[in-house]
């Protein structure tokens, strides 16, 4: 059986803010992740607030179960041999 190891790669992340419609679009590939820090008022804090993090994208690698399923569906292991991620 042929063994394939992917030890090279790249990643890209793009965010587009549509201010007219107040929409945010995020596209990514590879092992990059988009996150947003969101400030929210905290009634218990005197004039302050709290920050939370929203994850906006998923890693596009074989370590992500849904991405691995997508790859195996598109390229069955019988064609690839062994997939290393």
HELIX and SHEET records of a PDB file:
HELIX    1   1 UNK A   65  UNK A   74  1                                  10    
HELIX    2   2 UNK A   77  UNK A   80  1                                   4    
SHEET    1   A 2 UNK A   3  UNK A   5  0                                        
SHEET    2   A 2 UNK A  82  UNK A  84  1                                        
SHEET    1   B 2 UNK A  12  UNK A  18  0                                        
SHEET    2   B 2 UNK A  23  UNK A  29 -1                                        
SHEET    1   C 2 UNK A  35  UNK A  41  0                                        
SHEET    2   C 2 UNK A  49  UNK A  55 -1                                        
END                                                                             
